[in-house]
Amino acid sequence: MGLFNWKKMKLFNRNKEIEKEPVLDELTQKTSNEAEGCVDRFKEAFGEGLDFSESSLKFLEGILEILSESYPDMENHEKELVVNHTASYIFEVARRNYGGKYFITEENRVLLVTGLPRFEVSIDVHNKVKGRLLYGRENNIPFFFRGYSERVRKAKRGDRVMIR
């Protein structure tokens, strides 16, 4: 047999394209890194449970319930950190499960747009996270996300919708 099993090495398989890890654009990489930071921070305080699955949003909802008690008393930079990292986690749950591309709006807000070019289902998460921390369960994150995921699964060519 030889030193290498050439059939298993995709790099040298002439019948297939060379397979590499996809290169993430700068905004996607930043959002992904913030989401991973969220997982690491919350793991220390709340244990394992954030795995970028849709079902992990129930675990996140429990964390937000606890954080909402101290959120009003946090320093502004702490509030911003919690909202940004939590929003990044939710964005990455959406992107890793349904695909999409990040965009920055004129108001300097991050949006994830899924379905391009066939359809557009956009999701804006920051205000929902902030609302959850300030106003409680009426801004339930799993319920909010279900609205997004249902729209993506049922989208038809030409649909354009924003989930906020």
OpenMM code with the backbone's topology and positions (N, CA, C; nanometers):
from openmm import Vec3, app, unit

residues = "MET GLY LEU PHE ASN TRP LYS LYS MET LYS LEU PHE ASN ARG ASN LYS GLU ILE GLU LYS GLU PRO VAL LEU ASP GLU LEU THR GLN LYS THR SER ASN GLU ALA GLU GLY CYS VAL ASP ARG PHE LYS GLU ALA PHE GLY GLU GLY LEU ASP PHE SER GLU SER SER LEU LYS PHE LEU GLU GLY ILE LEU GLU ILE LEU SER GLU SER TYR PRO ASP MET GLU ASN HIS GLU LYS GLU LEU VAL VAL ASN HIS THR ALA SER TYR ILE PHE GLU VAL ALA ARG ARG ASN TYR GLY GLY LYS TYR PHE ILE THR GLU GLU ASN ARG VAL LEU LEU VAL THR GLY LEU PRO ARG PHE GLU VAL SER ILE ASP VAL HIS ASN LYS VAL LYS GLY ARG LEU LEU TYR GLY ARG GLU ASN ASN ILE PRO PHE PHE PHE ARG GLY TYR SER GLU ARG VAL ARG LYS ALA LYS ARG GLY ASP ARG VAL MET ILE ARG".split()
positions = [
    Vec3(0.0847, -0.1178, 0.0000),
    Vec3(0.0000, 0.0000, 0.0000),
    Vec3(0.0878, 0.1221, 0.0000),
    Vec3(0.1695, 0.1661, 0.0483),
    Vec3(0.2365, 0.2944, 0.0397),
    Vec3(0.2134, 0.3757, 0.1661),
    Vec3(0.2746, 0.4895, 0.1665),
    Vec3(0.2704, 0.5763, 0.2824),
    Vec3(0.1357, 0.6439, 0.3029),
    Vec3(0.0660, 0.6810, 0.1935),
    Vec3(-0.0603, 0.7528, 0.2024),
    Vec3(-0.1695, 0.6748, 0.1327),
    Vec3(-0.2913, 0.6904, 0.1804),
    Vec3(-0.4073, 0.6372, 0.1100),
    Vec3(-0.4596, 0.7505, 0.0224),
    Vec3(-0.4150, 0.7551, -0.1025),
    Vec3(-0.4436, 0.8671, -0.1917),
    Vec3(-0.5920, 0.8831, -0.2196),
    Vec3(-0.6694, 0.7776, -0.2144),
    Vec3(-0.8123, 0.7876, -0.2427),
    Vec3(-0.8859, 0.8666, -0.1350),
    Vec3(-0.8375, 0.8638, -0.0148),
    Vec3(-0.9035, 0.9350, 0.0932),
    Vec3(-0.8617, 1.0820, 0.1009),
    Vec3(-0.7556, 1.1191, 0.0355),
    Vec3(-0.7067, 1.2562, 0.0405),
    Vec3(-0.7776, 1.3385, -0.0657),
    Vec3(-0.8747, 1.4153, -0.0257),
    Vec3(-0.9553, 1.4946, -0.1188),
    Vec3(-0.8715, 1.5954, -0.1956),
    Vec3(-0.7623, 1.6391, -0.1392),
    Vec3(-0.6778, 1.7373, -0.2055),
    Vec3(-0.6264, 1.6840, -0.3392),
    Vec3(-0.6064, 1.5552, -0.3473),
    Vec3(-0.5492, 1.4965, -0.4686),
    Vec3(-0.6514, 1.4190, -0.5511),
    Vec3(-0.7767, 1.4213, -0.5129),
    Vec3(-0.8810, 1.3535, -0.5885),
    Vec3(-0.9173, 1.4400, -0.7085),
    Vec3(-0.8837, 1.3951, -0.8276),
    Vec3(-0.9022, 1.4763, -0.9478),
    Vec3(-1.0474, 1.4875, -0.9906),
    Vec3(-1.1352, 1.4061, -0.9390),
    Vec3(-1.2757, 1.4095, -0.9772),
    Vec3(-1.3576, 1.5072, -0.8941),
    Vec3(-1.2987, 1.5642, -0.7914),
    Vec3(-1.3715, 1.6558, -0.7039),
    Vec3(-1.2919, 1.7835, -0.6870),
    Vec3(-1.3643, 1.8896, -0.6532),
    Vec3(-1.2965, 2.0147, -0.6214),
    Vec3(-1.2204, 1.9986, -0.4908),
    Vec3(-1.1200, 2.0791, -0.4751),
    Vec3(-1.0460, 2.0784, -0.3494),
    Vec3(-1.1376, 2.1330, -0.2407),
    Vec3(-1.1538, 2.0574, -0.1341),
    Vec3(-1.2425, 2.0985, -0.0264),
    Vec3(-1.1625, 2.1690, 0.0814),
    Vec3(-1.2048, 2.2895, 0.1139),
    Vec3(-1.1401, 2.3688, 0.2177),
    Vec3(-1.2478, 2.4233, 0.3094),
    Vec3(-1.2053, 2.4649, 0.4269),
    Vec3(-1.2971, 2.5346, 0.5160),
    Vec3(-1.3381, 2.6648, 0.4492),
    Vec3(-1.4668, 2.7015, 0.4559),
    Vec3(-1.5062, 2.8286, 0.3948),
    Vec3(-1.4408, 2.9465, 0.4676),
    Vec3(-1.4020, 3.0445, 0.3905),
    Vec3(-1.3445, 3.1647, 0.4484),
    Vec3(-1.4597, 3.2582, 0.4823),
    Vec3(-1.4662, 3.3009, 0.6063),
    Vec3(-1.5740, 3.3884, 0.6503),
    Vec3(-1.5340, 3.5339, 0.6270),
    Vec3(-1.6303, 3.6135, 0.5828),
    Vec3(-1.6021, 3.7559, 0.5685),
    Vec3(-1.5818, 3.8151, 0.7080),
    Vec3(-1.5312, 3.9370, 0.7131),
    Vec3(-1.4926, 3.9997, 0.8398),
    Vec3(-1.6096, 4.0130, 0.9380),
    Vec3(-1.7258, 4.0553, 0.8895),
    Vec3(-1.8420, 4.0721, 0.9778),
    Vec3(-1.8914, 3.9376, 1.0303),
    Vec3(-1.8914, 3.8368, 0.9457),
    Vec3(-1.9329, 3.7030, 0.9897),
    Vec3(-1.8355, 3.6484, 1.0926),
    Vec3(-1.7066, 3.6677, 1.0690),
    Vec3(-1.6057, 3.6202, 1.1635),
    Vec3(-1.6197, 3.6907, 1.2982),
    Vec3(-1.6419, 3.8215, 1.2950),
    Vec3(-1.6595, 3.8988, 1.4184),
    Vec3(-1.7824, 3.8507, 1.4956),
    Vec3(-1.8925, 3.8321, 1.4255),
    Vec3(-2.0156, 3.7859, 1.4902),
    Vec3(-1.9983, 3.6457, 1.5472),
    Vec3(-1.9337, 3.5594, 1.4701),
    Vec3(-1.9085, 3.4232, 1.5164),
    Vec3(-1.8194, 3.4233, 1.6408),
    Vec3(-1.7168, 3.5055, 1.6405),
    Vec3(-1.6274, 3.5145, 1.7570),
    Vec3(-1.7025, 3.5651, 1.8805),
    Vec3(-1.7881, 3.6673, 1.8621),
    Vec3(-1.8665, 3.7175, 1.9750),
    Vec3(-1.9617, 3.6104, 2.0268),
    Vec3(-2.0196, 3.5327, 1.9360),
    Vec3(-2.1099, 3.4244, 1.9775),
    Vec3(-2.0347, 3.3180, 2.0565),
    Vec3(-1.9147, 3.2835, 2.0108),
    Vec3(-1.8331, 3.1861, 2.0850),
    Vec3(-1.7952, 3.2426, 2.2221),
    Vec3(-1.7680, 3.3739, 2.2282),
    Vec3(-1.7399, 3.4390, 2.3560),
    Vec3(-1.8593, 3.4318, 2.4502),
    Vec3(-1.9780, 3.4472, 2.3946),
    Vec3(-2.1012, 3.4355, 2.4732),
    Vec3(-2.1116, 3.2955, 2.5333),
    Vec3(-2.0861, 3.1952, 2.4514),
    Vec3(-2.0915, 3.0563, 2.4990),
    Vec3(-1.9927, 3.0364, 2.6135),
    Vec3(-1.8701, 3.0842, 2.5950),
    Vec3(-1.7673, 3.0671, 2.6988),
    Vec3(-1.8047, 3.1380, 2.8283),
    Vec3(-1.8524, 3.2633, 2.8186),
    Vec3(-1.8883, 3.3397, 2.9393),
    Vec3(-2.0046, 3.2749, 3.0136),
    Vec3(-2.1072, 3.2383, 2.9387),
    Vec3(-2.2251, 3.1820, 3.0030),
    Vec3(-2.1986, 3.0406, 3.0543),
    Vec3(-2.1062, 2.9695, 2.9919),
    Vec3(-2.0722, 2.8346, 3.0390),
    Vec3(-2.0149, 2.8409, 3.1797),
    Vec3(-1.9297, 2.9405, 3.2047),
    Vec3(-1.8691, 2.9560, 3.3376),
    Vec3(-1.9753, 2.9778, 3.4448),
    Vec3(-2.0743, 3.0607, 3.4147),
    Vec3(-2.1750, 3.0970, 3.5155),
    Vec3(-2.2956, 3.0034, 3.5185),
    Vec3(-2.3326, 2.9471, 3.4023),
    Vec3(-2.4603, 2.8743, 3.3942),
    Vec3(-2.4465, 2.7296, 3.3474),
    Vec3(-2.3274, 2.6872, 3.3132),
    Vec3(-2.3058, 2.5503, 3.2692),
    Vec3(-2.3219, 2.5348, 3.1186),
    Vec3(-2.3059, 2.4125, 3.0749),
    Vec3(-2.3164, 2.3805, 2.9319),
    Vec3(-2.4624, 2.3909, 2.8896),
    Vec3(-2.4856, 2.4141, 2.7647),
    Vec3(-2.6232, 2.4218, 2.7170),
    Vec3(-2.6372, 2.5050, 2.5916),
    Vec3(-2.5354, 2.5825, 2.5596),
    Vec3(-2.5395, 2.6635, 2.4378),
    Vec3(-2.4552, 2.5946, 2.3309),
    Vec3(-2.5249, 2.5330, 2.2350),
    Vec3(-2.4562, 2.4549, 2.1312),
    Vec3(-2.4944, 2.4987, 1.9900),
    Vec3(-2.5519, 2.6166, 1.9772),
    Vec3(-2.5941, 2.6748, 1.8486),
    Vec3(-2.7106, 2.6003, 1.7835),
    Vec3(-2.7818, 2.5221, 1.8623),
    Vec3(-2.9038, 2.4589, 1.8118),
    Vec3(-3.0223, 2.5487, 1.8462),
    Vec3(-3.1322, 2.5296, 1.7744),
    Vec3(-3.2523, 2.6066, 1.8062),
    Vec3(-3.2996, 2.5768, 1.9483),
    Vec3(-3.2871, 2.4517, 1.9900),
    Vec3(-3.3335, 2.4160, 2.1243),
    Vec3(-3.2499, 2.4829, 2.2333),
    Vec3(-3.1262, 2.5227, 2.2020),
    Vec3(-3.0427, 2.5904, 2.3021),
    Vec3(-3.0966, 2.7289, 2.3373),
    Vec3(-3.1860, 2.7820, 2.2547),
    Vec3(-3.2435, 2.9134, 2.2836),
    Vec3(-3.3325, 2.9091, 2.4077),
    Vec3(-3.3855, 2.7918, 2.4416),
    Vec3(-3.4609, 2.7784, 2.5673),
    Vec3(-3.3672, 2.7949, 2.6865),
    Vec3(-3.2486, 2.7372, 2.6754),
    Vec3(-3.1472, 2.7530, 2.7794),
    Vec3(-3.1066, 2.9003, 2.7898),
    Vec3(-3.0865, 2.9640, 2.6751),
    Vec3(-3.0530, 3.1063, 2.6728),
    Vec3(-3.1630, 3.1903, 2.7366),
    Vec3(-3.2875, 3.1547, 2.7111),
    Vec3(-3.4007, 3.2271, 2.7703),
    Vec3(-3.3929, 3.2232, 2.9224),
    Vec3(-3.3554, 3.1094, 2.9790),
    Vec3(-3.3383, 3.0988, 3.1242),
    Vec3(-3.2265, 3.1882, 3.1755),
    Vec3(-3.1187, 3.1959, 3.0998),
    Vec3(-3.0074, 3.2847, 3.1369),
    Vec3(-3.0540, 3.4297, 3.1357),
    Vec3(-3.1274, 3.4679, 3.0302),
    Vec3(-3.1755, 3.6056, 3.0202),
    Vec3(-3.2728, 3.6395, 3.1314),
    Vec3(-3.3497, 3.5415, 3.1747),
    Vec3(-3.4408, 3.5639, 3.2879),
    Vec3(-3.3614, 3.6014, 3.4128),
    Vec3(-3.2535, 3.5309, 3.4369),
    Vec3(-3.1685, 3.5597, 3.5533),
    Vec3(-3.0997, 3.6951, 3.5365),
    Vec3(-3.0445, 3.7205, 3.4177),
    Vec3(-2.9735, 3.8466, 3.3938),
    Vec3(-3.0657, 3.9677, 3.3985),
    Vec3(-3.1926, 3.9473, 3.3647),
    Vec3(-3.2853, 4.0603, 3.3624),
    Vec3(-3.3031, 4.1225, 3.5014),
    Vec3(-3.2778, 4.0447, 3.6046),
    Vec3(-3.2894, 4.0974, 3.7407),
    Vec3(-3.1813, 4.2014, 3.7700),
    Vec3(-3.0628, 4.1820, 3.7175),
    Vec3(-2.9522, 4.2752, 3.7457),
    Vec3(-2.9246, 4.3708, 3.6302),
    Vec3(-2.9875, 4.3496, 3.5159),
    Vec3(-2.9607, 4.4319, 3.3976),
    Vec3(-2.9794, 4.5819, 3.4228),
    Vec3(-3.0877, 4.6257, 3.4881),
    Vec3(-3.1050, 4.7703, 3.5097),
    Vec3(-2.9918, 4.8339, 3.5906),
    Vec3(-2.9256, 4.7562, 3.6751),
    Vec3(-2.8191, 4.8088, 3.7603),
    Vec3(-2.6798, 4.7969, 3.6992),
    Vec3(-2.6693, 4.7350, 3.5829),
    Vec3(-2.5388, 4.7187, 3.5186),
    Vec3(-2.4890, 4.8520, 3.4637),
    Vec3(-2.3562, 4.8626, 3.4552),
    Vec3(-2.2942, 4.9770, 3.3884),
    Vec3(-2.3281, 4.9686, 3.2393),
    Vec3(-2.3286, 5.0820, 3.1707),
    Vec3(-2.3651, 5.0840, 3.0287),
    Vec3(-2.2788, 4.9922, 2.9431),
    Vec3(-2.1481, 4.9881, 2.9698),
    Vec3(-2.0618, 4.9004, 2.8900),
    Vec3(-2.0938, 4.7526, 2.9144),
    Vec3(-2.1349, 4.7181, 3.0367),
    Vec3(-2.1753, 4.5808, 3.0662),
    Vec3(-2.3049, 4.5456, 2.9937),
    Vec3(-2.3997, 4.6394, 2.9936),
    Vec3(-2.5257, 4.6177, 2.9221),
    Vec3(-2.4994, 4.5940, 2.7739),
    Vec3(-2.4147, 4.6768, 2.7168),
    Vec3(-2.3834, 4.6651, 2.5743),
    Vec3(-2.3169, 4.5315, 2.5442),
    Vec3(-2.2264, 4.4897, 2.6308),
    Vec3(-2.1581, 4.3619, 2.6131),
    Vec3(-2.2570, 4.2455, 2.6169),
    Vec3(-2.3455, 4.2455, 2.7164),
    Vec3(-2.4446, 4.1384, 2.7289),
    Vec3(-2.5353, 4.1350, 2.6059),
    Vec3(-2.5852, 4.2507, 2.5640),
    Vec3(-2.6750, 4.2551, 2.4480),
    Vec3(-2.6020, 4.2113, 2.3217),
    Vec3(-2.4825, 4.2637, 2.2977),
    Vec3(-2.4093, 4.2304, 2.1748),
    Vec3(-2.3716, 4.0834, 2.1671),
    Vec3(-2.3214, 4.0284, 2.2769),
    Vec3(-2.2813, 3.8879, 2.2745),
    Vec3(-2.4022, 3.7951, 2.2636),
    Vec3(-2.5091, 3.8284, 2.3328),
    Vec3(-2.6302, 3.7470, 2.3253),
    Vec3(-2.6912, 3.7552, 2.1857),
    Vec3(-2.6961, 3.8751, 2.1295),
    Vec3(-2.7482, 3.8915, 1.9932),
    Vec3(-2.6620, 3.8142, 1.8940),
    Vec3(-2.5307, 3.8188, 1.9111),
    Vec3(-2.4416, 3.7444, 1.8214),
    Vec3(-2.4686, 3.5942, 1.8298),
    Vec3(-2.4947, 3.5459, 1.9505),
    Vec3(-2.5261, 3.4031, 1.9656),
    Vec3(-2.6538, 3.3683, 1.8888),
    Vec3(-2.7564, 3.4483, 1.9031),
    Vec3(-2.8836, 3.4219, 1.8334),
    Vec3(-2.8642, 3.4314, 1.6820),
    Vec3(-2.7907, 3.5330, 1.6375),
    Vec3(-2.7596, 3.5448, 1.4944),
    Vec3(-2.6901, 3.4182, 1.4441),
    Vec3(-2.5939, 3.3697, 1.5207),
    Vec3(-2.5192, 3.2523, 1.4762),
    Vec3(-2.6034, 3.1243, 1.4806),
    Vec3(-2.6976, 3.1154, 1.5727),
    Vec3(-2.7917, 3.0027, 1.5692),
    Vec3(-2.8665, 3.0061, 1.4356),
    Vec3(-2.9105, 3.1255, 1.3975),
    Vec3(-2.9832, 3.1405, 1.2707),
    Vec3(-2.8938, 3.1071, 1.1519),
    Vec3(-2.7756, 3.1655, 1.1469),
    Vec3(-2.6873, 3.1452, 1.0311),
    Vec3(-2.6401, 3.0008, 1.0201),
    Vec3(-2.6044, 2.9400, 1.1311),
    Vec3(-2.5524, 2.8031, 1.1258),
    Vec3(-2.6615, 2.7016, 1.0929),
    Vec3(-2.7859, 2.7352, 1.1234),
    Vec3(-2.8950, 2.6422, 1.0948),
    Vec3(-2.9662, 2.6704, 0.9630),
    Vec3(-2.9675, 2.7969, 0.9191),
    Vec3(-3.0444, 2.8341, 0.7995),
    Vec3(-2.9625, 2.9086, 0.6942),
    Vec3(-2.8381, 2.9375, 0.7236),
    Vec3(-2.7555, 3.0114, 0.6288),
    Vec3(-2.7861, 3.1597, 0.6344),
    Vec3(-2.7228, 3.2336, 0.5469),
    Vec3(-2.7482, 3.3766, 0.5407),
    Vec3(-2.6210, 3.4570, 0.5379),
    Vec3(-2.6381, 3.5841, 0.5216),
    Vec3(-2.5269, 3.6784, 0.5130),
    Vec3(-2.5586, 3.7983, 0.6009),
    Vec3(-2.4561, 3.8474, 0.6700),
    Vec3(-2.4710, 3.9646, 0.7546),
    Vec3(-2.4553, 4.0920, 0.6730),
    Vec3(-2.5338, 4.1914, 0.7106),
    Vec3(-2.5254, 4.3241, 0.6509),
    Vec3(-2.5311, 4.4265, 0.7630),
    Vec3(-2.4746, 4.5440, 0.7374),
    Vec3(-2.4853, 4.6556, 0.8309),
    Vec3(-2.5765, 4.7587, 0.7672),
    Vec3(-2.6775, 4.8020, 0.8431),
    Vec3(-2.7748, 4.8982, 0.7920),
    Vec3(-2.7182, 5.0404, 0.7998),
    Vec3(-2.7926, 5.1337, 0.7440),
    Vec3(-2.7540, 5.2750, 0.7513),
    Vec3(-2.7483, 5.3238, 0.8952),
    Vec3(-2.8270, 5.2618, 0.9830),
    Vec3(-2.8273, 5.2987, 1.1248),
    Vec3(-2.7183, 5.2258, 1.2025),
    Vec3(-2.6279, 5.1596, 1.1302),
    Vec3(-2.5168, 5.0849, 1.1887),
    Vec3(-2.5642, 4.9649, 1.2711),
    Vec3(-2.6732, 4.9015, 1.2286),
    Vec3(-2.7270, 4.7812, 1.2926),
    Vec3(-2.6879, 4.6598, 1.2083),
    Vec3(-2.6630, 4.5509, 1.2740),
    Vec3(-2.6340, 4.4259, 1.2039),
    Vec3(-2.7649, 4.3538, 1.1780),
    Vec3(-2.7794, 4.3032, 1.0563),
    Vec3(-2.8931, 4.2190, 1.0177),
    Vec3(-2.8390, 4.0911, 0.9559),
    Vec3(-2.9106, 3.9824, 0.9733),
    Vec3(-2.8816, 3.8599, 0.9001),
    Vec3(-2.9924, 3.8423, 0.7983),
    Vec3(-2.9529, 3.8251, 0.6724),
    Vec3(-3.0497, 3.8034, 0.5650),
    Vec3(-3.0312, 3.6617, 0.5148),
    Vec3(-3.1358, 3.5835, 0.5215),
    Vec3(-3.1347, 3.4439, 0.4803),
    Vec3(-3.2141, 3.4288, 0.3511),
    Vec3(-3.1680, 3.3401, 0.2626),
    Vec3(-3.2443, 3.3029, 0.1443),
    Vec3(-3.2048, 3.3700, 0.0148),
    Vec3(-3.1086, 3.4604, 0.0194),
    Vec3(-3.0687, 3.5306, -0.1033),
    Vec3(-3.0145, 3.4331, -0.2068),
    Vec3(-3.0411, 3.4500, -0.3314),
    Vec3(-3.1193, 3.5559, -0.3947),
    Vec3(-3.2673, 3.5199, -0.4141),
    Vec3(-3.3056, 3.3984, -0.3792),
    Vec3(-3.4421, 3.3509, -0.4038),
    Vec3(-3.5467, 3.4278, -0.3241),
    Vec3(-3.5192, 3.4498, -0.1955),
    Vec3(-3.6088, 3.5233, -0.1066),
    Vec3(-3.5233, 3.5929, -0.0017),
    Vec3(-3.5845, 3.6800, 0.0773),
    Vec3(-3.5130, 3.7493, 0.1844),
    Vec3(-3.5940, 3.7419, 0.3134),
    Vec3(-3.5410, 3.6715, 0.4102),
    Vec3(-3.5954, 3.6757, 0.5452),
    Vec3(-3.4848, 3.7343, 0.6313),
    Vec3(-3.5079, 3.8571, 0.6770),
    Vec3(-3.4082, 3.9289, 0.7570),
    Vec3(-3.4464, 3.9217, 0.9031),
    Vec3(-3.3454, 3.9149, 0.9872),
    Vec3(-3.3702, 3.9112, 1.1311),
    Vec3(-3.2844, 4.0183, 1.1986),
    Vec3(-3.3490, 4.0949, 1.2873),
    Vec3(-3.2846, 4.2002, 1.3661),
    Vec3(-3.3010, 4.1602, 1.5126),
    Vec3(-3.1916, 4.1350, 1.5792),
    Vec3(-3.1965, 4.0709, 1.7109),
    Vec3(-3.1695, 4.1653, 1.8277),
    Vec3(-3.0874, 4.2679, 1.8099),
    Vec3(-3.0422, 4.3492, 1.9232),
    Vec3(-3.1567, 4.4065, 2.0071),
    Vec3(-3.2553, 4.4679, 1.9432),
    Vec3(-3.3654, 4.5273, 2.0200),
    Vec3(-3.4484, 4.4220, 2.0917),
    Vec3(-3.4589, 4.3036, 2.0325),
    Vec3(-3.5339, 4.1954, 2.0982),
    Vec3(-3.4615, 4.1510, 2.2258),
    Vec3(-3.3297, 4.1394, 2.2182),
    Vec3(-3.2525, 4.1002, 2.3373),
    Vec3(-3.2643, 4.2079, 2.4451),
    Vec3(-3.2470, 4.3324, 2.4050),
    Vec3(-3.2584, 4.4432, 2.5007),
    Vec3(-3.3985, 4.4454, 2.5623),
    Vec3(-3.5017, 4.4258, 2.4798),
    Vec3(-3.6391, 4.4207, 2.5299),
    Vec3(-3.6602, 4.3062, 2.6263),
    Vec3(-3.5971, 4.1914, 2.5975),
    Vec3(-3.6099, 4.0758, 2.6878),
    Vec3(-3.5492, 4.1070, 2.8235),
    Vec3(-3.4363, 4.1741, 2.8224),
    Vec3(-3.3692, 4.2068, 2.9479),
    Vec3(-3.4426, 4.3154, 3.0268),
    Vec3(-3.5065, 4.4076, 2.9564),
    Vec3(-3.5765, 4.5174, 3.0233),
    Vec3(-3.7203, 4.4844, 3.0615),
    Vec3(-3.7914, 4.4145, 2.9726),
    Vec3(-3.9367, 4.4004, 2.9891),
    Vec3(-3.9831, 4.2588, 3.0171),
    Vec3(-3.8927, 4.1638, 3.0148),
    Vec3(-3.9282, 4.0293, 3.0565),
    Vec3(-3.9778, 3.9374, 2.9480),
    Vec3(-4.0563, 3.8401, 2.9903),
    Vec3(-4.0960, 3.7268, 2.9069),
    Vec3(-4.1796, 3.7632, 2.7849),
    Vec3(-4.2396, 3.8821, 2.7820),
    Vec3(-4.3178, 3.9194, 2.6632),
    Vec3(-4.2280, 3.9277, 2.5394),
    Vec3(-4.0971, 3.9357, 2.5588),
    Vec3(-4.0000, 3.9356, 2.4495),
    Vec3(-3.9261, 3.8020, 2.4452),
    Vec3(-3.9991, 3.6943, 2.4603),
    Vec3(-3.9460, 3.5582, 2.4651),
    Vec3(-3.8629, 3.5270, 2.3400),
    Vec3(-3.7387, 3.4888, 2.3608),
    Vec3(-3.6454, 3.4648, 2.2502),
    Vec3(-3.6812, 3.3389, 2.1696),
    Vec3(-3.7113, 3.2237, 2.2302),
    Vec3(-3.7486, 3.1079, 2.1486),
    Vec3(-3.8728, 3.1331, 2.0619),
    Vec3(-3.9711, 3.2032, 2.1155),
    Vec3(-4.0911, 3.2363, 2.0381),
    Vec3(-4.0545, 3.3262, 1.9200),
    Vec3(-3.9743, 3.4283, 1.9465),
    Vec3(-3.9264, 3.5193, 1.8425),
    Vec3(-3.8531, 3.4417, 1.7327),
    Vec3(-3.7654, 3.3520, 1.7730),
    Vec3(-3.6854, 3.2762, 1.6762),
    Vec3(-3.7725, 3.1811, 1.5946),
    Vec3(-3.8745, 3.1234, 1.6573),
    Vec3(-3.9660, 3.0357, 1.5829),
    Vec3(-4.0314, 3.1104, 1.4676),
    Vec3(-4.0651, 3.2378, 1.4913),
    Vec3(-4.1219, 3.3194, 1.3847),
    Vec3(-4.0273, 3.3318, 1.2677),
    Vec3(-3.9005, 3.3506, 1.2974),
    Vec3(-3.7981, 3.3582, 1.1921),
    Vec3(-3.7852, 3.2242, 1.1199),
    Vec3(-3.7669, 3.1171, 1.1954),
    Vec3(-3.7411, 2.9865, 1.1323),
    Vec3(-3.8603, 2.9392, 1.0494),
    Vec3(-3.9821, 2.9666, 1.0944),
    Vec3(-4.1008, 2.9302, 1.0158),
    Vec3(-4.1051, 3.0079, 0.8851),
    Vec3(-4.0723, 3.1364, 0.8902),
    Vec3(-4.0717, 3.2171, 0.7676),
    Vec3(-3.9663, 3.1671, 0.6691),
    Vec3(-3.8514, 3.1260, 0.7190),
    Vec3(-3.7471, 3.0737, 0.6305),
    Vec3(-3.7934, 2.9434, 0.5665),
    Vec3(-3.8485, 2.8532, 0.6473),
    Vec3(-3.8907, 2.7227, 0.5939),
    Vec3(-4.0051, 2.7350, 0.4941),
    Vec3(-4.0923, 2.8339, 0.5120),
    Vec3(-4.2094, 2.8482, 0.4250),
    Vec3(-4.1906, 2.9530, 0.3153),
    Vec3(-4.0730, 3.0117, 0.3065),
    Vec3(-4.0499, 3.1213, 0.2112),
    Vec3(-4.0657, 3.0738, 0.0668),
    Vec3(-4.1192, 3.1627, -0.0128),
    Vec3(-4.1359, 3.1388, -0.1565),
    Vec3(-4.0530, 3.2421, -0.2321),
    Vec3(-4.0243, 3.2114, -0.3550),
    Vec3(-3.9470, 3.3019, -0.4401),
    Vec3(-4.0089, 3.4415, -0.4342),
    Vec3(-3.9235, 3.5415, -0.4123),
    Vec3(-3.9676, 3.6799, -0.4100),
    Vec3(-4.0144, 3.7317, -0.2756),
    Vec3(-4.0318, 3.6442, -0.1759),
    Vec3(-4.0723, 3.6906, -0.0421),
    Vec3(-3.9648, 3.7809, 0.0156),
    Vec3(-4.0097, 3.8856, 0.0840),
    Vec3(-3.9196, 3.9769, 0.1555),
    Vec3(-3.9860, 4.0117, 0.2873),
    Vec3(-3.9227, 3.9736, 0.3976),
    Vec3(-3.9817, 3.9982, 0.5283),
    Vec3(-3.8707, 4.0291, 0.6299),
    Vec3(-3.9051, 4.1141, 0.7262),
    Vec3(-3.8132, 4.1485, 0.8356),
    Vec3(-3.8734, 4.0996, 0.9660),
    Vec3(-3.7963, 4.0239, 1.0414),
    Vec3(-3.8376, 3.9753, 1.1730),
    Vec3(-3.7632, 4.0584, 1.2761),
    Vec3(-3.8394, 4.1310, 1.3601),
    Vec3(-3.7800, 4.2171, 1.4643),
    Vec3(-3.8315, 4.1776, 1.5997),
] * unit.nanometer
topology = app.Topology()
chain = topology.addChain("A")
for resn in residues:
    res = topology.addResidue(resn, chain)
    for name in ("N", "CA", "C"):
        topology.addAtom(name, app.Element.getBySymbol(name[0]), res)
